[in-house]
Amino acid sequence: MAAETRHSMQEPVLKSIQSLFLKLANLGITDDLSFHEKKKTQLLNVVVGSGIPVNAYFGIHNALHDKTLLAFINLCLLIGGFLILYINSKRKFLLGRLVMTFLASILFSASAVFFRNGGEYYLIANLIIIIIYFTEKKFLVSVTLLNCLLFIGIKIFLMGSYVYDTVPLSRVVFNISWTLLTMVLALMFFKNEQVSYQKQVEEKNRELEELNKTKQKLFSIISHDLKSPIAQLKGSLDLVNREYLSPEEFGKISVKLSAQVDQLHITLDNLLRWSISQFQGIVARPEKTALPDFFHSQLLPLLKQSIEGKNIVLTTDIPDLSVFADTEHLLLVFRNLLANAIKYSYQNGTITITAHKQGNTIITEITDEGIGMNEETCRSIFNPVSMVSFTGTSNEKGTGLGLKLCKEFIEKNSGQVWVESQEQKGSTFYVSLPHAN
């Protein structure tokens, strides 16, 4: 029982120490800093912050034992530590590193010269941190040379000279141990930084490879699918121009040609939108959009011929609801979803469009009774690095790009899109968007 009580009392203390350590490490850290700058600043904060209580303790201890000069050096290091943390909190990181570099070089050299306390070994730790932190060659070479000369001078040329005072051997052992710990921390940081950077490079390379594969497949599909309707349209017009086809005969095939042109227009528009999104990003300009007017006045007239070409019965149940979204984005999304529903529906099939309010969102559903999809296809159609497309029930072609655009554009408008489907039973696409009061 007593052990459990002690354990329960220790937990808040450990959490407080952990919280304090994290605050110290992240002093001055903001999201806009690069990965490397964050790590460098965190290391400096930890090294300087951990040295503050050590210098405070030895400053008091030396003062009580009449080692006034050494106590003064400890005080300077203590004040310097707080100064560096303050400078970092103000995000003057370069200044903080410069203060640390020169302060450590001067004060550790002084303590080593006057007291032979092992302070010269801090110069080695300081040297490692300098090499990690700074990239400017002239500064790096000059400061490195300064620290090396100080270390050699103290270890060789000043070894037999006059000593102002001495410290116990335990103090020398402590200083050397603390130096080694600092060097280990710095080297571990450098190693972890390199490993993390390597992982990031490998991840970026994998993403680029997947993206290149996607683009290659996309353009392969597009180059094939664009040729077919254009070739048929060109061939039909040539036959009419040469009077091999009468206007009446051309009229019979014009419905099919019109549907193909509609599909071609959607494909080209998707490709254009995708290209713009890749180079410029997607910028949404949401506004209040009434769904009944949007569907009946803007969307359905665009796909009227495709609907009539398959003799599809289209039913709508769209109450007087409004969404807060970019109207142009909505047009692209629902045109793609409805065009897919038409593409994979059978002749004389049925498509239903409904909408209802759920909490603060409006959910719109587009349901068809077409060929449907299996679970694996449902999971992959919105994946940005895979291209999935199937031939429609009347041999309509597609790229699979439209659904990926739908996901991107809907998410840019603070919405979601998902699908439920069964093979040979049809599909239902759901789109949720913020409700506009």
N, C-alpha and C positions, 0 to 999 in steps of 0.2 A: 504493500500500500504506500509506504514511504517512497519507494523507488518510482512508483507511478506519479506521485505528487511532484517529486523533483523533476521528472521528465516533462510533466505538464507545465511546470514553471519555466523550464529551459526553452520550450518551444517559442514563446513570445520574444525571449531574448535573442534567440538565433534568427528569428524572422526580422527583428529590428536591425540586427547586425547586417543581415543580407540586404535589407532595404537600403541601409546607409551606404553599403558598399556599391550597390547599383547606382545610387544617386551620385556618389563620388565619381564612379567610372564614366557616367554619362553627362558630367558637368559640361555645359556648352554644346552638347551634341544636338543637332537638328536633322530633320529628314532630308534636307537639301544637300547635306554633306555626302561626298562620295564614300564608298565602302572603305577605301584605304585611309582617308582622312579620319573617319570615325574610329577605326582601329588604332591609329597612331595617337589620337587624342585620348582615347580610353586608356591606353598603356601609360601615357605620361601622367594622367590623372591618378592612376593606381600607384605608380612608382612614387610620385611626389606626395600623394595623400598618405601612403603607408609610412613615409619617412617623417611626417609631422609629429606623431606621438613619440617616435624614437628620439628625435631631436629635442622634443620637450622634456622627455625623461632625463636624457643625459645632460641637458642644459641645467636643469635643477640639481642633478647629482653633482656635476662639476662645480657649480656655484657653492654648494654646501661643503665641498672638499677643497675650497680655496683655489680651484683651477679656473681662475677668472678669464684668462684668454681663451681657453677651450670652451668655457661656458658662453663667451661672446660669439665664438664661431658657431656654436650650436644655435644661439639666438638668431644669428644672421641666416642660417639655413632654415630655421623655423619660419622666420618672416618671409624669406624667399619662397618657401613652399606655399604659404598662404597667398603670396603675390602671384605666383604662377597659376594657382587654381582660380584666383579672381580674374586674371587675364584670360584664361580659357573660358570662364563663364561669360565673358564679354565677346567671345569668339575671335579674339586676337591671337590665333594659334601660333603663328610664326613668331610673334613677339615673346610668347610664353616659352617657346622652345629655345630662343636665343638667350633669354634670361636664365633658363635652366643650364644651358651649355656653359656660359661664362661664370655663373655663380658657382657651379659645381667645380669647375676647373680651378678657380682661385681659392675657394674655401677648403676644399679637400687637400689641395697642395699645401696650404698653410698649416692645416692640422697635422699633416704627415711630416713636414719640415720641423715644426716646433715640438711635436710630441711623439713622433715615431709610433703612431697608433694604427698603422695600416691604411691610412686614408688615401695613400697613393693608388691603392687597388680600385678605388671608386673611379679613378681616371680611366681605367680599362672599361668599366661598365658605361661610363659617360661616352667613351669612344664608340662603343657598339651602338648606343642609342643615336649618336650623331650620324653614323653611317646609315642607319635605318631611316632617320627622319629627313635628312637634307639631301637635295639633288644638285644644287648649284655647285659646280666643280671647284671654282676658286675658293669659295667659303669652306667647302668640304675638305679640301687639301690643306688649307691654312689651319683650320681648327684641329684636324687630325694630327698635323705636324706639331702643333702646340701641345696637345695632350701627350703625345709620344715623348717629346723633349722633356716635359715636366716629369713624366714617369721615370725616364732614364736618369734624369738629373737627380731625382730624389733617391732612387735605388742605388745608384753607383757613386755619383760625385758628392752627395751630401751624407753618405752613410756614416762616415767617421767624424763629421763636424759637430759643432756644439749643439746640444739639445736643451731647449728651454725648460722642459719638464717631461716626465714620463707618465705612462698610464699602465695599469695592470695588464698582464698577458691576456686575461680573459676579454679585455676590451679590444685588443688587437684581433683575437680570434673572432669576436662578434663582428667587427667591421669587415673582416675578410669574408665571413660567412654571409653577411648581408650583401656584400658586393657580388658574391657568387649567385645568390638568389636573384638579385636584380638582373644579372647577365642571363641567367636561365629564363627569366620572364621575357626579356627582350628577344632572345633567340627563339623561344617558343612562339612569341608573337610573329616574328619574321617567318617562321616555318608555317604557322597556321595561315598567315596572309598569303603565302605562296600557294599553299594547297587550295585555299578558298578561291584564289584567282584562277588556278588551273581548272578547278571544277566549273567555274563560271564560263571559262573559255570553251571547255568541252560541251557544256550545256548549250551555249550559243551556237557552236558548230553543229550540234545535233538539230537544233531548231532551224538553222539555215539549210541543212541538208533536206529536212522534211519539207520546208517551204519551197525549195527548188524542185523537189519531186512533185509537189502539189501544182506548182506553176507549169512544169513540163506537161503533166497530165492534163491540166486545164486547157492549155493552148492546143494540145493534141486533139482534145475533144472538140474544142471550138472550131479549129481549122477543118475538122471533118464535118461537123454539124452545120456550119454556115454554108458549106458548098452545096449541100443537097437542096435546100429550098430555093437558093439563088439560081442554081442550075435549072431546076424545074420551072421556075418563073421565067427565066431567060428563054428556055426552050419553048415554052408555051407562047410567049410573046413573038418569038421568031416564026412559029407556025402561023400565028394570026397575021403577022406582017407579010408572009409569003402566000397568004390566003389558002393555006392547007387546012386551016380550021375556020369554020364559019363563026360569026359572033354568037350564034345560038349554042354551038358546041363549046366555045370558050366559056360561055355563061354557066354551062353545066359543071365545069371543073374550077370555076372561079372561087366557089365556096371553100374548096379544099386548099386552093392556093392562098386564099385570104387567111385561113387558119394558120398555114405555114408561115406567112409573112408576119402574122401576129406573134407567133412563137419566136421568129427571128428577131423581131423588134424587142421582145422581152429579154432574149439572150444578149443582144447588143447593149441594151440599157443596163443589164446586170454587170456586164463586163466593164462598161464605162464607170458605173458606180463603184465597182470593186477596185478599179485602177485608181480612182480619186481617193478612195478610203486608204489605199496602201501608201500613197504619196503625201496626202494632206490630212488624213484622219477624218473622222466623222464628227461633224458639229451639228448638234440638234438645236432647233429653235422652236420649242414647244409652244403651242397655243391651244385654246379651247376649240375642239372639233366635234361637231354634232354627228354622231354615227349614222342616223337615218339618211341625212342629206349626203354624207360622204359616200356611203355605199350606193345609193340609188342614182345620184347625180354625177359622181366622179368615177367610181370604180366599175360598176356593172356595164355601162356603155362601152368601156374599153374592150371587154371580153364577150360582147353580145354575139358576134359572129361565130366565135369558138363554141359558145354554148349551143347556138342553133345548129352548128355543123354536126354535133353529136346528138342533137335532139334531146338535150338534157333538161330535166325538170328542175328548175331552181326555185327553192322556197326560202323566204327570209322571215325572221321573227326578231326584228331589231326595234326595241322600245326607244323612247325619247331620252337617250343617254348621251353624255358627252365625255370625251377623254381629253387629257392634257398631253399633247404630243405634237411632233412636227408633222404637218399634213403631207408634205412631200415624202417623208419617210413611211408614213402609213400607206400611201399609195403604192410605193414599191413593195412593201411587205405583203399587203393583202392581194395585190395583183399577182405576185408570185405564188401565194398560197392557193388562191382561187384557180390560177392557171394550172397548178399541179393537180388540184382536185379534178379539173376538166380532163387533163392529160391522162390520168389513170382511171377515169370513169369509163364504163362501157356505154355503147350506144343506148339511148333511151333510159339512161341512168338518172339518179336523183342526187342533188347536192343541196345541203341545208346550211344556212348561215343564221346563227342566233347570237344574242348578246344578253348578259345579265350583270347586275351589280353584286359584288361580294366584298363587303367591308368598304375600304377606300379605293377599290380597284374595279375596273370593268373588264370582264372576261368575254372575249368573242370566240365563237367556235365555228369552224368550217368543217363540215362532215360530208364525206362521199361514200358511195357503196361500191368502190372500185376494187383494184387488185390487192390493195393493202400491203403491209410490210411485216417482216418478222422482227423479233426483239433486237437482234444484232444490227439490222438496218436502222431501226428507230434510234439506237444509241449513236450511230455513226453519221447520220445525215446533217447534224449540226456541228460536227467536229471540224475545226478550221483547217486541219492538216490532212484530211481525207476527202477524196472526191467520189461521191456515190451517186450514180444516176442510172435509171432504167428506161427502156423504150416504152412509150405510152401505148394504150390499147389500140390506137390507130397508127402505130409506128412513128409517133412523135418523138423527136430527139430532145435531149437535154444535157446540161453540164453538171448539175448538182450545185452550182454556185449560188443559185437564188436563195436556197434555204440558209446557207451560211450568212449571206447578207441580211436575211430576215432576222437572224439571231443578233448580229452586230447592231443593226439599226434599232431593234426593239430595246435592247439593253441600254443603248445610248439615250433612250427615252424613258428610262427607269422602269422598264417592263420586263416581261418574261415570255418565252414561247416554248411550247413543248408539244408532244404528239402521243396519241394512243392509237394503236393499229393492230389489226389481225389480218393474216393473209386470206385473200379472197372474200373478205367481209368489209373492207374499206378502212378509212383512216379519219381521225378527228384531230385537227390542229387547233391548239388553244393559244390565245394571245391575251395576256393580262397587261393593262395599262392604268396609270393613275386616273382616278375619276376627277373630272373638272366640274366643280360646283357652279 
